[in-house]
């Protein structure tokens, strides 16, 4: 597939999004921007959440990771399923009961302004870095296959993508994103299945049956790892998946804002349950695609050379070099859908959280509607710039599969949020703001220190002890528990003083 064909596909897709954004933005004031006028259709929100939660990371990185970790990622996905149930029946009723626009308003109602700002701060950092990692992956693929042949520098590539996103989200907000994300999920799923079918029925795999690929001869279909010292041990992945889902979806304004735009709590719960089932099914397809890609590259004798570039390059290499125009277009549209969906909503929700939680513009009685609108739009542009800076940071310093980088970042940044919400829901105690901020900053540093050490002897400085323990996604739960314990201690101390 030529760079010109790739460009035409991207341009056509963007024009479609811009048209949807133009139509939906016409009826979008503040209520439409922040909550879609509380008129979002639940199944459309569920469909849109798929592309937002999976993004380009799942589209490219999950299939490629099968080379190294087989189907073990499904252990995390099984945890996701139960995490969605917790969100549906514990967090969503809490949010709807309190009629929230930003979910961190709950922290202000339960504790005070300092806790609200702390929760929002950790969300802003977490989501900004996570979205930058997701968008970086797509940008680097487009750079290699489209912009490098034209001599366009990577910084300009990222600038173009972000400007395109700004073009259709600047006015519409959530009211626009519910429609565009549902559309993008359709393209993501469609692109995935078209590429899956083209590889499965390709001449290179003609001698292999379904049984050969996935049951008899494939060594990549193993799901469960029972080595409890390994970072991919089932218990670590499953429990980590539950709390990754709760933190990165249920405690994340980016994901919950769309749920809060539904017409009722019941609709929001139906949306979340539908998402839980879809995520499991789609991830099975993604991982199965990984096996097809491995066998395809084996048949062409290029597996080692492609993997040497990085497993994230497997899918684009096959789609753009071997699957013809139809496969290339399907890949580009699927990747574009994942890219725009994962990045467009983050600008809106980072703006929302800053507007309501950090700066609290809505409480300033001296500002009229026009002045509030102006400040909201300035925030939107500022976060677009910060997203660009973060992506360039990944470009300079990241290595390995981006999905691992994104989930590892969540281990550290979402822990205080998990602990703070759990403390508010489970206990009736109050918090001292200074002590709360101290705990929120120290615990992630402690967990980072834990996570970078593999041997117990490294942690406690006892040379004869060489028992190796690799931290996995359970580090987020440890982070949350330590944060919860720290808040509990702070509440006791502050009560006695």
Buried (B, 14 or more C-beta within 10 A) or exposed (E): BEBEBBBEBBEEBBEBBBEBBBEBBEEBEBBBBBBBBEBBBBEBBBBBBBBBBBBBBBBBBBBBBBBBBBBBBBBBBBBBBBBBBBBBEEBBEBBBEEEBBBBBBBBBEBBBEBBBBBBBBBBBBBBBBBBBBBBBBBBBBBBBBBBBEEEBEBEEBBBBBBEBBBBBBBBBBBBBBBBBBBBBBBBBBBBBBBBBBBBBEBEBBEEBEEEEBBEEEBEBBEBBBEEEEBBBBBBBBBBBBBBBBBBBBBBBBBBBBBBBBBBEBEBBBBBBBBBBEBBBEBBEBBBBBBBBBBBBBEBBEBBEEBBEEBBBBBBBBBBBBBBEEEBBBBBBBBBBBBBBBBBBBBBBBBBBBBBBBBBBBBEEEEBEEEEBBEBBBEBBEBBBEBBBEBBBBBBEEBEBBBBBBBBBBBBBBBBBBBBBBBBBEEBEBBBBBEBBBEBBEBBBEBBBEBBEBBBBBBEEEEEEEEEEBBBBBBBBBBBBBBBBBBBBEBBEEBEEE
